[in-house]
Amino acid sequence: MTQDRYVTSTCIANIQRNLGEKVLPSLRRLKQDVGSTDVDFPGFGTLGAVLIGKYGGVQDDVRGMVEDSIDTVEAWIAALETIKRNWRLAEENSAVVYK
């Protein structure tokens, strides 16, 4: 026997809160932590002059990807606000009213 599952405005609010309180701070920390992966000369040894430029490019790519992720999660949070309001309105309008 399967369990029925329902979407509620409370569930949507919880997802929204978790994105704001857990996911965004983690992504922002990750973006800051990329700088801590710098390799000073002569960290790559003899080939360091060649590799350091490529390595810096990869760091920049990661920063850009994380920034894009932050922007996406922020857009999700904003969209979930509209979804939550609409869902709450639907919940209220579908409630049985006894007179």
Secondary structure, DSSP 8 states (H G I E B T S, - for coil): --------HHHHHHHHHHIIIIIHHHHHHHHHHGGGG---TTTTGGGHHHHHHHHHHHHHHHHHHHHHHHHHHHHHHHHHHHHHHHHHHHHHHTS----
